[in-house]
Amino acid sequence: MRVRIGFTILLIFGLAVASASHAEAERTGHTQVELISETASVAPGTSFSLGLRLAPDMGWHTYWINPGDAGKAARVKWELPPGFEVGDLKFPAPGFVPFGPLMSYGYNETTLLIAEVRVPDEVGEQVRFAGRADWLVCDDEVCIPERASIELVLPKGTGEINPDRRSEFALARAAQPLPAAWPASYLIEGESIRFGIDLPAPLENVTDLYLFPVAEKLIDHVAEQQVRLGNEHLVIETGTGPRVDRYDRTELVLTFTSEGEYRQSLWLTAERSDEDMAMAAAHTQSGDGSAAGIQPLAVLQALAFAFLGGLILNLMPCVLPILSLKAMSLTEISASSARTARMSGLFYTLGVVVSFLLLALLMIGLRSAGEQVGWAFHLQSPHIVGGLALVMFVVGMNFLGTFELSGSFANLGGLAQRLTEGRGAEFFTGALAVIVASPCTVPFMSPALGFALVQPPVISLSVFASLGFGFALPFLLMALIPRARALLPKPGRWMETFRRLLAFPMFATALWLLWVLGRQVGVDALSLLLAAMIGLGFALMSWGRVQARQGTLRWSLSAAAGAAVAVAGMYLASSLASLPLKASQESAKQESVYSDERLQVLYGEGVPVFAYFTADWCITCKVNERVALQSETVEEYFQASGIEVLVGDWTNEDPSITSVLERHGRSGVPLYLYFKPSGNLQSPLILPSLLTPDLVVDSIEQA
């Protein structure tokens, strides 16, 4: 009887230990997550290993420490008993996760991320380990941030290895890079970065050499790595990434296949060198020692991003007024010959692409002359903003029928009609669309233009041409495809009413531009321009009477008088605009003006900082501010978390803000940065260009 009782007690104890050494796996959206222990108990004064097991669904993947072009590494916010300490998660060597023109680093299979736990000398009989795990899981279409509360209870004991976990932890450690004290350095030459590694012995019968830097965006992840292997030195050369200038050192994971059978990985540390590669380049560099130069894959990626950005740009609110011009043109060509329709689409596309190229040439020329300019820089000029407001006002007056340009009512290019057989309207519409769309920044567009502005002129112009072609493509396809044109409504009397209705989006655009002008130069210059607009309106109305042959002389004199008022108003407004005022900040009581000095002071005090860069003419910026940054959710979160908000206003030209944008690989606004107190001041979290309240909060919490 005693034997049975003893056996029962031992069985119950064994089951308790087994169940306590791991928790039940939790199922999230697309992942099985579980916290497990290598040991069956906790021994005081020792250390042991915990493991976070992530098992994504088939077709889904998670990410390495450096996720590459896109992604987010897993992390845990631990809740430990008093006296316990836990180290960083240790990741297996990564694999490749390609997606379109991007290259990320991560895992398509189950991974065990190991953390070492240091145990104090005194522990309780039961020890609870808990935390919140956050990770990003993606398939080929969507990425989903997932999280789970993890928990594990272990008894106090001798720290014996759990036999059920022995092999799993051993395999996970075997997949981790081995520390190697091999001297390594890297040199940056233009758009090329060259790593040099001293070898303690020749690497024989190795293939598939690849270098994974831990520093994010240090290299161009899609660029080919050129490997030169000698008996004593290894050189790997590739393209630079957008954050290459932020680092003086980085850890590296060197992977290779040995003997054609098994994969090995090493953990190295490389220091940046301002001189030639310490010995490595001298022994293994190819004949001319030139840099890798332009990376074809990086160029292709920028072209693809620019094209996608151009397509998305058609959907932005800033382009909606121009859709009225397109709608009028499409309605007309629906009843035209196939040749006329094709020519309309081609001339519109030509106007878009040429305008993007002219903007690019102007930006390249100004930057070559030492000016710090970026995307939409022209809207930093009050003269251009005021001129565009007048153009939109004139277009609206034309749509109302106040006066007519020669040709059809939608022919804004009437002055060029004789030279282009009526196609000047479409070219002009394309050019105007580019100018009005320029305040917008959309996904894919910012990194493409940031890349373009630091490339040779031929590549820069190619990227801008790709952006323009993507922007023009929907209209071009409608003009080229007969079946698409057949879907358009037939011309009729309804078009006259539609024409008048379309005047009001143009007036709304003019109003927005006037608001921007007032923020740039103040109310005095704005009032003078409004007076000029009244005079211009009177002149256009009078000219319409002349066109109708109603008292030609009288109305001609009236038109001249109105034009004189308009010219005088524009001249005086331009004089005041030469002395621009700095735009005031909204929510000034809650937000501080950004400066590098202010950021450094807050960082030194351990204060978390959210810095965003905006402009009054940037519609994307204003939408993000209204929808996300000024929402109750975000404002309460910032206040509760003690996050200081700094705002950089780029409405008027500001070289210091241009410098900040360039440091983070951007050519224009918006830009959103989060600096956590324990993070790297030179490598903040960069949020997407389109925000929601939940995205802002979740991104900062996971940083």
N, C-alpha and C positions, 0 to 999 in steps of 0.2 A: 504493500500500500504506500509506504514511504517513497519507494522507487517511482511509482506512478506519479505521486504528488511532485516529487523533485523534477521528473521529466516534464511534467506539465508546466511547472514554473519556468524551467529553462526554455521551453518552446515559446511560451508567452513572451519572455524576455527577448528571445531572438527575433520574434516577429516585431516586437516594439522597436528594437534597434534597426532592423531592416527598413521598417516604414518610416522611422525618424530620420534616416540618413538621406532621404530624398523626399521631395514634395510631389504631389500629383502634377503632371504636365498640364499647362493651361492652353486652351485653344483660343487664339485671337483670329482676326479676319483671315489671314493667309499663312499663319505660322503656328507651330507648336513650340512653346517656350517652357523651360523647366530649369530650376536651380538645383544642382546636385553637388554632392561632396565626395572627395576621393577617400576620405576616412569615414569610418562608422561612428567615431566619437571624437571628442575634443580633449586633448591633453594639455593641461596648464603649462605655460612657459614654452610652448613649441610653436610651430607654424604648420599649416596644412593648406590644401587647395580647394576652392569652390569653383564650380563651372557653370556658366550660363550656356545652356544648349538651345540653339535656334535651328528649327527644322522648317524651312519654307516649303510651301506646296510645290508640286511639280510645275516647272515653267516659271517659278518665281526665284528671286535672289536677294541676298543681303550684301553688305558692303564692308570693305576693309577700313583700316584707320584713315588712310587717304583714299577717298572714294573715286578719285580721278576727275573726269569732267563733270560728273553729277552723282549725287547720292549722299548718304549720311551713315556714319559708323554707329554701331550699337554702343550704348553706354548705360551705366547703372548708377543711380543715386542710392547709396547704401544706408540702411538703418541698422547699426551694430550695437551690441551691448557695450557698456562702459569698459574702457581699457583695450578693446579690440581695434586693430588697424588692418586695412585692406589695401593692397596695391592696385595698380592699373590692370585692366583687362589685357591679356596677351592673346594676339590674333594669330591664326595660321598664316603662312605665306599666301598671298592672294592669287586669284586667277583673273582672266580677262572677261569683262562683261560688255561687249560691243553693242551699241544701239545707234543705227543710222550713222551719222558722221561723228558720233561721240565714242569715247572709250572710257569705261569705268573699271574699277578694280573691286572684286568681291567674290562671292561664293554662290554657286548654284545648288549646293548640297548642304546637308546638316553640318553645322560647325559647333565646336565646343570652345568657348572663350574662357580662359582660366585666369583666376585672380588668387594671389597668395594672401592668406590671412595670418596675422601675427596674434598669438593668444597670450593674454596676460598671465601672471602667476596665480591669480585667484579667479576661479570661474564658478558659476552656479551648477547645480545638478543638471539643469536643462538650459541649453543656450539657443536663443532664437536669432536667426539671421534673416533680414528682410531688406527690401528695396523696391525701387521702381525702375524697370528696364524700358528703355526707349530704343527703337530701331526703325529703319526704313526698309520696306520690302517692295519690290517692283517686279513687274513682268514686262513684256514688250510694248505695253500700251499705257500703263498707269503706275504711279508710285503712291504708296499709302504709308504714312507714318503710323506705326503701331506701338502700343505700350502695354505693360502688364505689371501687376503687383506680384512680386516673387517672395517666397518665404520658405525657410527650412529650419527645422528644430533638430539639434543634435544633443545627445547626452554627454555628460562629462565621463571621460574614460582614459584609456591609454593611447588614443590616437591611432588605433590599428587601421590598416588599409581595408577598405570595403572590397572584397574580392569581385563583387559584381561591377565595380567601377574601375578596377585596375587597368584593364586593357583599353577602355575608352579614354582615360586620361593619358595613358602611354602613347596611344596613337595621336592624340591631340598635340602632345608635346613634340612628337616626331615631325609634325607638320609645321611647327613653329620654326622661324629662322634661328640658326645657331649663332651666338655672338662670335665675331671674328675681329681680332685686333689688327686688322690690315690697314696700313696708312692709306688714306684716301683724301682727295681734294677735288674741287671742280673750278672751272674757269669759264667765264661768260665772255663771248666774243660776238657782239652784234646780236643776231637772232639765234645764235648757237650756244649751247652749253655742253662742255666737255668734262667728263668725269675721268679721273685717273686713279687707279688702284695699284698699289705695290703688292706683288704676289710673293708669299714666302716660299712657294715651290710652283713649278709649272702646272697649269691646269691641263691635263691630258684627256683626250677622248671626251670632251664636253661639247654639248650643243645647246641651242635654244637659250643662250645667255640673254638675260633681261634685267634691267635695273628699275626697281620700284622706289621712288623717293617718298619718304614719310611727309615731307613738307608739301602742302597742297598747292597746286597750280605753279610749282617750280618749273616743270617741264611741260612741253606740248604732248599730251597723252596720246594723240593719234599719230604723231610723227614717228617715222621709222628710227630705230636706234641702230646706229652704225657701230659695229663692234670690231675692235682691232686687238687681238690677243697675242702677246709675246710671252717669252719664257719667264720674264720677271715683272712685267707690267700688263695691265689691262686698261684700255681706253674705250669708253662708250660715249658717243657723241649723238646729240639729238637737238630738237628745237626747244627754245625757251617758252615758258608759260607766262601768263599775265602777271604773276606775283614774284617773278624771278628776283627782283631787286629787294625783296623784303627780308631775305634770309642771308645769314653769314655762315650757317652750318645746317646740316640736315642728316638724319639717319636714313640709311638706304637698306633695301632688301635686294640682294643679288640672287637670282634664281638661275639654275642651269640643270640640264639633264646629263648625268654622268654615265659613261659606258653605254649610252643609248637605252638605259633601262629604267632608272629611277631618278626622281626629281629631288634636288637639294636646294636649300636656301640658306643664306648667310645674312647676318645683321651687322652693318658697318656704320661708321660715322664719318662724314666728309665735311671738311672745312672749305670755305670759299677762299680762292687764291686770286690775288690781283696781278700776279705774275704768271709766266708760262707754267704749264703743268709740271709740278715737281717731279722731274725725271721721267714720268710716264710718257708725256708727249714726245720727249726727245728720243725715246727708244721705239715707240710704236706708232707715231704719227705718220700718216701717208705723205707722199712726196712733197706736195706743196704746202702742206700744213694749213690749208685754208679751212675756214669755218664751214659748218654744214650748209649755211646759206638758207635759202628759201625752202621751206618744207612743203612739198606738194599737197600732202594730206591736210595740213593746217589751212592752206589756201582754199582747198575744196570745201573744208568745213565752213570757213568764213563766207564763201560764195553761197553755200546751201542755207546758212543761217540768215544771210541778207535776203535771199529770195523768200524764205518763209516769213521773215519780218515784213517784207513788202506786201505779201498776201494778207497778213493779219492787220496791217495798217489800214486796209480798206474798211475794217469793222470798227475803227475807233471813232468816238464822238467828234473829234476834230475834223474828220473828213466828211461828216454828214452834209454840211452845206454844199460841198462840191458835188455830192450825189445829185443835187438838183440839176446842175449843168449836164451831168452824164445822162440823167433821166430824159432831159429835153433832147439831147443828141440821139439817144437810143430810139426814142419815139419817132424821130424824123427818119432815121435810117431803116426803120422797120418797113417803110413804104418805098424805100429806095432800091435801086438796082444793086445786085451783088457787088459789083465793082465799087460803087459809091460807098457801100457799107464797109468793104474791106479797107478802102483808103481812109475812111473816118477812123477806124480802129488803129490803123498803122500810124496816122498822124498824131492821134492822141498818145500812143505809146512813144512815138518819137519825142513829143513834147515832154513827157514824164522823164524819159531816160536822159535827154539832153539837159533838163533842169537839174536832175540829180548830179550829173557830171559837172555842170557849171558850179554847183555848190561845192562839190568835192575839190575842183580846181582852185576855187577861192580859198577854201580851208587850207589846202596844201600850200598855196602861195603865202598866206598869212603866217602859217606855222613855220615855213622856211625863213620868213623874215623875222622870226623871233616872237610872234604874237601867240598867246595861249588862247586858242579858240577851240570850240567843240561843236557838236551837232546842235543845230538851231541857233548858232551864234548870231545870225542876222537879226533875230528878234530881240537881241540885246540892244539894238539901235533904235531909239525912239523915232528917228526919221523913217525907218522902214516900217515900223509898227503903224505910225500915223498914215503913211502912204498906202499901206494895205487896207486900213480902215476906210480910206477914201475910195479905193478900188471896189471894195465890197458894197459901199454905199451906191456907187455908180451902177454896179451890176444890178442891185435891187431896184433902182429907179428905172433901169431899162426893162426889167421884168414886169414892172407895174405898167409899162406902156407910156411912161412920161415922155420918152424920146425913143427913137429907133436908130440902130446902127444899120448900115446897108445890108441887104440880104434878109434871110429869115430872122425871126425874132430871137432865136437862140444863138445867132451868129455873133459871138463876142469878138471874133477875129475879123469883123467886117472891114476894118481898115486895110487888112492884108488880103482881102478876098480877091482882088484883081490879080495879085501876084501868085496866089496859090489855088486858084479856081475853087474858092470856098472852103479850102481845108485849113486855113489859118485859125478858124474857130476851134477845131479839135486840138491843134497844137497849143493854142493859148489856154484851152481848158486843162490840158495836161500839165502845163507849166504852173498854172494857178493852183491846181490840186497839190502839187509838190510843196508850194510855199505854205499853203494852209495846213497841210499835213505835218509840216516839219516840227511843230511843237510837241508832237506825240512821240513817245518811245514805247515800243511793244516788245514782248518776249522774242528772243533770238536776235533782235536788232542791235541792242547795246553791245554785246560781245563782238558782233561782226564789225561794227563801225569802230569800236575800240581797237580791234586788230588792224583794220584798214589804215587808220591814221598813223601807224608806226611802220608801215610797209613802204617799199618803193612805189613811186607814182603809178606805174602800170598796174600793180596789184590793187592799190587803193581805188583807182578808177574802175577796175573790174568789179570790185565789191559793191561800189555805189551803183554801177550799171545793173548788177544783179538785183539790188534792192529796188531799183526803178522798174525793172522788168516784172518782178513779182507784184509790185503795186499796180502796174498797168494790165496785167494778164487777164483778170476777170472781164474788163471792158473789151479787150482785144478778142477774147474767145467769143463774146457775144456778137461782135462785129463780123467775125470770120465764119461762124457756124450758122447756116441758114435756118436750121431747126430751132436754134436758140432765138433767132430774131422773130421767128413765127409766133413765139410765145408773147411777144410784146403787143400792147394794145395798138389798134389802128389809129392813125391821126384823124382828128375831127375837131368839132367846135369846142369840145371839152378842154382842148389844149390851151385855149386862151385863158380860161379860168385857172387851170393848173399853173400856167405861167405866172399869173399874178400871185397865187399862193406861194410859189417858190421864191418870191421876193423877200418874204419875211425871214427865212433862214439866213439869207444874205445880210439883212439888217441886224439879225441877232449876232452874226459873226462880227459885223462892224462894231456893235456895242461891246462885245467881249474885247476886241482890240483897243477900243477907246478906254476900257477899264484898265487894261494892261498899261496903256500910255499914261493914264493918270497916276498909276503906281510908280511909273518910272520917272516922270518929270513934274508931277504935281498938278494941282487944279488949274493954275493959271494957263499953262500951255494947253491943257485939255480944253479949257473954255475957248481959247483962240481957235483951236482946230474945229470945235463945234460951230463957231461962227463961220469958219471957212466952209464947213459942210453945208450950212444953211445957204450961204452964197452960191455954192456949187449946185445945190438943189434948185434954187431959183433959176440959175443959168440953164440947167438941163430942161426944166419945164418950159422956159422961154424958147429954147432951141427946138423943143418938140412942136411948139406953135409955128415956128418958122417952117419946119418940115411939112406941117399941114397947110402951109400957105395962108395963114390967118394973120393979116397985118404984118407982113414980112419985115418992114423997116422998124416998126415999133417994137416987135418982139426981138429983133436982132439987137437993137440998142439995150433992151432989157437983159438979154443973154450976156452982152458984153459987160454990163454993170455987175451982174451976178458973178461973172468970172473974175472981175477986178476985186470984188469983195473976197472971193475964195483965194485968190493969189495973195492978197494982203494978209489974210488970216493965216495961211500956210507959212508965209515968210516970217511973221511974228512968232508963230508957234515953234517954227524951226529954230529961231534965235534962242528962245527959252529952253528948247530941248538940248541945246549945246551945253547947258549946265544941268545935267540930270541930278535928280534927288534920289537918294537911296530909298528903295521901297521899304515901307514899314512892315514889321513882322506881325502876323496875326497871332493871337493868343500870347502876346508879349509877356504877360504876367507869369505864364507857365513855362515859357521856352526862352532859352538863351541863344545868342548869336554864336555860331560856330567859329572857332579859331583853333589852330593847332596848339597854341599855348593854353587855352582854356581846357582842351581835351587832356593835355598832359597833367595839368593841375588836378583835375578830377580823377584821372587814372592813378596818380600818386596818392590820393586820399582813399583809394579803394572804392570809388563810387562807380556803379555800372552806368554806362552812357549809351543812349540811342541817338545817333546823329543822322539827320536826313538832309538831302540837298534838293532844292526845289527852285522853281521860277514861276512868276505869275503868268507867263505865256505858255507854260507846260500844262496842257489839259490833263494828261495822265497824272501829273503830280497833284493837281487840285482834286481830281476824283479820289485818289488814294487818301488824301488828307481828310476829305469829307466822309468817305465811307469807312476808313480804317483808323487813321491816326487820331482823329478828333472824335472817334466813337466813345461812348461811355465805357465800353468793355476795355479798350486799350488805355484810356486815361486813368481808370481806376486801377488797372494792373500796374501801370508805370508808377503811380503814387504808392501803391501797396508794396512794391518791390524796391522802392527808393531809386528808381532809374531817372537819371538826369537827361533831359532832352535838349539837344543842340541842333540849331537850324542854320543851314548855309543857303543864303539867298543868291541865286545866279541870274535874277531878273535883268540886272545890269552887269556889264562885264566886270569880272572879279578874278584876276590871275591866281589868287590864293586858292579859290575854290576850284578853278580849272586844274590846278596842280593836284588837288585831292582826288578829283575825278580820274585823272590820268594814272595816279598811283594805284588805283583800284581797277584799272583796265576798262574805264568807261569814257565815252566821247561826249556824253551829255547827261542831263538829268532825266528822270529821278535816280537817286542813289540812296540806299538805306543801309546803315551800318550799325552793328551792335558790338560794343566793347565790354566784355565781361572783366571784372576786376582781376581774376587769376589768369586771364588770357594774354595773348601776344598783342601788344599795341599796334604792331605793324600788320597783323593778320586778323582783322575783325570778321565777324559773321556778316556776310553780304546777303540781304534779303532780296526776293524777286522784285521785279519792277511793277508788278500788279499785286496789290495787297488786299487782304480781308482782315477783320479783327482777329479771327481765330488763327490765321496764318502768322500774324505778328506775335501773338502770345505763345503759340506752340513753338515757333522758331527760336525765340529767346529762351524758353524753358529748356529746350534740348541743346542749347549752346554749351 
